[in-house]
């Protein structure tokens, strides 16, 4: 368990007055408060640290104990026992929508964590903390609506993931966040979808994009070719004299539209025409003849 | 409008230990909308999350109502920008090699 320098966290000297500590704390709290910096885990962590530092340094008894035993906290228990009854917890704590807790091991060992009561003991009900989780899925996974079971803070949540959910999209599950304070309602769980695309298809909104190779002869004379769509192979008719880079649209073969069952985007296929290699002398002869025909 | 989904402001004052004038001021500044019905004042339950945030900003960071208004406007802009950024990132992926 590492020693935590609470003075350093608040950016004050060891001989800082209580007014200086309060000022430093307020300045940092305004910067890192979770209502000001939502969805920022680093700010949340920083806020917990400065809150903890303020817990200790803003209370003269605790500050004295910290100054005396801070670096040698293992031997502070005797001090703790002698003073426990005298503790007057006049600390101020910013809730920031957090539940009680979130203290470091160092703090717990010195001050007993939740045993260090006070602060918001006035019975004010607050909504619990909102939890944020990230769920990584493959693009193939979100082509169809399916169910997943997630474990968040020890709770199993059966979640229906609608087809067509987008990368970065967030869904909210009411009441699955942190417990409310003093009987307040629970927070919500926000799940952000991180969708990895290893499908070989590019996705833009609900349209899919892919490329298909086409041999020279089919491109010139027309015919059919088989291409891979997202759900399987599709036979396409190729017009004669199809140019390299030609794009064709396959209506309704794209990605599902979010929460609109049966509606799909389109699939765009770009043809890359492949040139024949290792020509035989006969082929060379014929291509030469074609070339002459073209230039005459 | 029925009372369904409306929360009595008096209840909130007791719940959150704030004065009724706080809600009136939020209403005046346009941060919440108060509904009056039979001489009682209510807010819609959908706004409760925002109201809690306003109370925390006011009590914990000592922001005045104008400050809260500025924070809410800026957070709204950040949300919009984040949405645009995400959309642009997703579109940019179309032109990036795997």
Boltz contact constraints between the chains, C-beta under 6 A:
constraints:
  - contact:
      token1: [A, 30]
      token2: [B, 61]
      max_distance: 6.0
  - contact:
      token1: [A, 33]
      token2: [B, 61]
      max_distance: 6.0
  - contact:
      token1: [A, 35]
      token2: [B, 53]
      max_distance: 6.0
  - contact:
      token1: [A, 35]
      token2: [B, 56]
      max_distance: 6.0
  - contact:
      token1: [A, 35]
      token2: [B, 57]
      max_distance: 6.0
  - contact:
      token1: [A, 94]
      token2: [B, 60]
      max_distance: 6.0
  - contact:
      token1: [A, 124]
      token2: [B, 17]
      max_distance: 6.0
  - contact:
      token1: [A, 125]
      token2: [B, 15]
      max_distance: 6.0
  - contact:
      token1: [A, 127]
      token2: [B, 52]
      max_distance: 6.0
  - contact:
      token1: [A, 167]
      token2: [B, 90]
      max_distance: 6.0
  - contact:
      token1: [A, 168]
      token2: [B, 86]
      max_distance: 6.0
  - contact:
      token1: [A, 202]
      token2: [B, 94]
      max_distance: 6.0
  - contact:
      token1: [A, 204]
      token2: [B, 91]
      max_distance: 6.0
  - contact:
      token1: [A, 204]
      token2: [B, 94]
      max_distance: 6.0
